[in-house]
């Protein structure tokens, strides 16, 4: 069953920074430090769904398929969607090499038409949400994730913690987390009125081309996330610190955490 949708008013037809970033950037993306926690994150996901193999999972912003593939290996029915065809092609190649049957689709998370099809929706490592150029688009992604869930379904996602830049320099954090050969960040400017960080990112793509992009990401504080999810009729909303590869309900969110882990139930 699919839901009807309408296009987002004022959507820019020009290619956005996140579309350009992930073009021909799949092999190197898989070597970035922030994508190395897959096993532990999937352990957490399994615990959250009580290891129920009948759970149908939608992975929004699946990228090169790291969570989708690991969950499929563990016996779950997974659909992965992403805006980047080059990332999806990499995901399909990895799945095929492991003889896994996963439905990878190129879709825009702002225009999903899934309706009450999944017991679990995941959006990890800023998978679509928080990357959009305005708050309305980000909310549309949350709304579509909600529509994709069956009654009593669960949404698990990570997003940037708006408490962190109030006490720390995002620029210094990015510099400390970056490794040689990975993406490099510079010229950070955090806006307290919009909770958006604008910065320059430099990468070398899989074809050896150097790209310099002007990026802009939205940070959220816990009360905003709670309000948005309540608006979408989620009944239970829990927020924790998002530790790379070690998601846990035992880690309260603090100002020291760069990302937050959100678990919401219908």
C-alpha positions as CSV (number, residue, x, y, z in Angstrom):
1,X,0.0,0.0,0.0
2,X,1.3,3.5,-0.9
3,X,0.3,6.9,0.4
4,X,-0.2,9.9,-1.8
5,X,2.2,12.8,-1.4
6,X,2.6,16.4,-2.7
7,X,5.8,18.1,-3.7
8,X,7.4,20.4,-1.2
9,X,6.7,24.1,-1.9
10,X,9.6,26.0,-3.1
11,X,11.9,23.0,-3.6
12,X,15.1,24.1,-5.4
13,X,15.7,22.2,-8.6
14,X,19.4,22.8,-8.5
15,X,21.6,20.0,-7.2
16,X,22.1,20.5,-3.5
17,X,25.4,20.0,-1.6
18,X,24.4,16.6,-0.2
19,X,23.5,15.3,-3.7
20,X,26.9,16.5,-5.1
21,X,28.8,15.1,-2.1
22,X,27.5,11.6,-2.5
23,X,28.1,11.4,-6.3
24,X,30.9,9.0,-7.0
25,X,31.7,8.9,-3.3
26,X,30.9,5.3,-2.2
27,X,34.2,3.4,-1.9
28,X,35.8,6.3,0.1
29,X,32.7,6.8,2.1
30,X,33.0,3.2,3.3
31,X,36.4,4.1,4.8
32,X,35.2,7.2,6.7
33,X,35.7,6.9,10.5
34,X,32.0,7.7,11.3
35,X,30.7,4.6,9.4
36,X,32.8,2.0,11.3
37,X,30.3,1.2,14.1
38,X,27.8,-1.0,12.1
39,X,28.0,-4.2,14.0
40,X,27.3,-2.7,17.4
41,X,24.6,-0.4,16.1
42,X,22.8,-3.5,14.5
43,X,23.2,-5.3,17.8
44,X,21.3,-2.5,19.4
45,X,18.6,-2.5,16.7
46,X,18.1,-6.2,17.2
47,X,17.6,-5.8,20.9
48,X,15.0,-3.0,20.3
49,X,12.9,-5.3,18.1
50,X,13.4,-8.3,20.5
51,X,15.2,-10.3,17.7
52,X,11.8,-10.8,15.9
53,X,12.8,-12.0,12.4
54,X,9.3,-11.1,11.1
55,X,10.1,-7.4,11.5
56,X,10.1,-5.6,8.2
57,X,12.7,-2.8,8.2
58,X,13.0,0.4,6.2
59,X,16.4,2.0,6.1
60,X,16.0,5.7,5.0
61,X,19.3,7.2,3.7
62,X,20.8,3.8,3.6
63,X,23.9,5.0,1.7
64,X,26.2,2.1,0.7
65,X,23.9,-0.3,2.7
66,X,26.0,-1.0,5.7
67,X,23.0,-1.4,8.2
68,X,20.7,-2.9,5.6
69,X,23.3,-5.6,4.6
70,X,24.2,-6.5,8.2
71,X,20.5,-6.8,9.2
72,X,19.7,-8.8,6.1
73,X,22.6,-11.2,7.0
74,X,20.9,-11.6,10.4
75,X,17.7,-12.7,8.7
76,X,15.6,-9.5,8.5
77,X,13.5,-8.3,5.5
78,X,15.1,-4.9,4.7
79,X,14.3,-2.2,2.2
80,X,16.9,0.5,1.7
81,X,16.3,3.9,0.1
82,X,18.7,6.7,-0.8
83,X,18.9,9.7,-3.1
84,X,22.4,8.8,-4.4
85,X,22.5,6.2,-7.3
86,X,26.2,5.7,-6.9
87,X,25.8,4.9,-3.2
88,X,23.0,2.5,-4.0
89,X,25.1,0.8,-6.7
90,X,27.8,0.2,-4.2
91,X,25.2,-1.2,-1.8
92,X,23.8,-3.6,-4.5
93,X,27.4,-4.8,-5.3
94,X,28.1,-5.5,-1.6
95,X,24.8,-7.3,-1.2
96,X,25.3,-9.4,-4.3
97,X,28.8,-10.4,-3.3
98,X,27.2,-11.9,-0.1
99,X,24.3,-13.5,-1.9
100,X,21.8,-11.2,0.0
101,X,18.4,-10.2,-1.4
102,X,17.8,-6.6,-0.4
103,X,15.4,-4.2,-2.1
104,X,17.5,-1.0,-2.7
105,X,15.5,1.8,-4.3
106,X,16.4,5.3,-5.4
107,X,13.9,7.5,-3.6
108,X,13.7,11.0,-2.2
109,X,12.9,10.7,1.6
110,X,10.8,13.9,1.2
111,X,8.5,12.1,-1.2
112,X,8.2,8.6,0.1
113,X,4.9,6.8,-0.5
114,X,5.2,3.9,1.9
115,X,2.1,3.6,4.0
116,X,1.9,1.4,7.1
117,X,4.3,-1.2,5.7
118,X,7.1,-1.5,8.2
119,X,7.5,-2.4,11.9
120,X,10.7,-0.5,12.1
121,X,12.2,2.5,10.3
122,X,15.8,3.5,10.8
123,X,17.7,6.7,9.8
124,X,21.2,6.5,11.1
125,X,24.3,8.6,10.6
126,X,22.2,11.6,9.5
127,X,20.5,9.5,6.9
128,X,18.5,12.2,5.1
129,X,17.1,13.9,8.2
130,X,18.9,17.1,9.3
131,X,20.7,17.5,5.9
132,X,17.9,19.4,4.2
133,X,18.0,23.1,3.4
134,X,15.0,24.0,5.5
135,X,13.1,22.8,8.5
136,X,10.0,22.0,6.5
137,X,11.9,19.5,4.4
138,X,13.4,17.8,7.5
139,X,9.9,17.6,9.0
140,X,8.5,16.1,5.8
141,X,11.1,13.3,6.1
142,X,10.0,12.6,9.7
143,X,6.4,12.6,8.6
144,X,7.1,10.1,5.8
145,X,9.0,7.9,8.1
146,X,6.0,8.0,10.5
147,X,3.6,7.1,7.6
148,X,5.7,4.1,6.6
149,X,5.3,2.6,10.0
150,X,2.5,0.1,11.0
151,X,0.5,0.8,14.2
152,X,2.8,0.3,17.2
153,X,5.8,0.6,14.9
154,X,9.2,2.0,16.0
155,X,11.4,4.7,14.6
156,X,15.1,4.7,15.5
157,X,17.3,7.6,14.2
158,X,20.4,9.7,15.0
159,X,20.7,13.4,14.5
160,X,23.1,16.2,15.4
161,X,22.8,17.3,19.1
162,X,22.1,21.0,19.3
163,X,23.4,21.1,22.9
164,X,26.9,20.3,21.7
165,X,27.7,23.6,19.8
166,X,26.5,25.7,22.8
167,X,29.4,24.4,24.8
168,X,32.0,23.3,22.2
169,X,33.5,24.3,18.8
170,X,32.1,22.3,16.0
171,X,35.2,23.2,13.9
172,X,37.6,21.8,16.5
173,X,35.5,18.6,16.9
174,X,35.5,18.0,13.1
175,X,39.2,18.6,12.9
176,X,39.9,16.2,15.7
177,X,37.7,13.5,14.2
178,X,39.1,13.8,10.7
179,X,41.7,11.4,9.5
180,X,44.1,11.5,6.5
181,X,42.3,10.5,3.3
182,X,38.9,11.3,4.8
183,X,36.7,14.4,4.3
184,X,38.2,17.6,5.6
185,X,36.0,20.3,7.2
186,X,36.7,24.1,7.5
187,X,35.1,27.5,7.8
188,X,32.5,26.4,10.3
189,X,29.9,29.0,11.3
190,X,27.2,28.0,13.8
191,X,24.1,30.2,13.8
192,X,22.3,30.4,17.1
193,X,19.1,31.7,15.6
194,X,18.7,28.8,13.2
195,X,20.9,26.1,14.9
196,X,22.5,25.5,11.5
197,X,26.2,25.0,11.0
198,X,27.5,26.2,7.7
199,X,30.9,24.9,6.6
200,X,33.2,23.9,3.8
201,X,33.9,20.2,3.1
202,X,36.7,19.0,0.9
203,X,36.8,15.4,-0.4
204,X,38.4,13.4,-3.2
205,X,35.8,11.2,-4.8
206,X,36.3,7.6,-6.1
207,X,37.4,9.0,-9.5
208,X,40.2,11.1,-8.0
209,X,38.3,14.4,-8.4
210,X,38.6,17.0,-5.7
211,X,35.4,18.6,-4.5
212,X,34.9,21.6,-2.3
213,X,31.3,22.1,-1.2
214,X,29.4,24.6,0.9
215,X,27.4,22.6,3.3
216,X,24.7,23.4,5.9
217,X,23.4,21.0,8.5
218,X,20.7,21.5,11.1
219,X,21.3,20.7,14.8
220,X,18.3,19.8,17.0
221,X,17.8,20.1,20.7
222,X,15.9,17.3,22.5
223,X,12.8,19.4,23.2
224,X,12.4,20.1,19.4
225,X,12.7,16.5,18.5
226,X,10.2,15.5,21.2
227,X,7.7,18.1,20.0
228,X,8.1,17.1,16.3
229,X,7.5,13.5,17.1
230,X,4.5,14.2,19.3
231,X,3.0,16.2,16.4
232,X,3.3,12.9,14.4
233,X,1.4,11.0,17.1
234,X,4.4,9.0,18.5
235,X,3.4,7.9,22.0
236,X,6.8,7.0,23.5
237,X,9.9,9.1,22.8
238,X,13.3,8.4,24.3
239,X,16.5,10.3,23.6
240,X,20.0,9.1,24.5
241,X,23.6,9.8,23.5
242,X,24.6,8.3,20.2
243,X,28.0,6.5,20.8
244,X,29.6,5.3,17.6
245,X,29.1,1.5,17.4
246,X,27.7,1.3,20.9
247,X,24.1,2.6,21.0
248,X,22.6,2.1,24.4
249,X,19.7,3.1,26.6
250,X,22.2,3.5,29.4
251,X,23.9,6.6,28.0
252,X,22.0,9.8,28.9
253,X,22.4,12.7,26.4
254,X,24.8,15.4,27.6
255,X,26.4,18.5,26.2
256,X,29.5,16.4,25.4
257,X,27.7,14.3,22.8
258,X,27.9,15.3,19.2
259,X,24.9,13.1,18.2
260,X,21.7,12.0,19.8
261,X,20.0,8.7,19.5
262,X,16.2,8.9,19.2
263,X,13.8,6.0,19.7
264,X,10.1,6.6,19.2
265,X,7.1,4.3,19.2
266,X,3.7,4.7,17.8
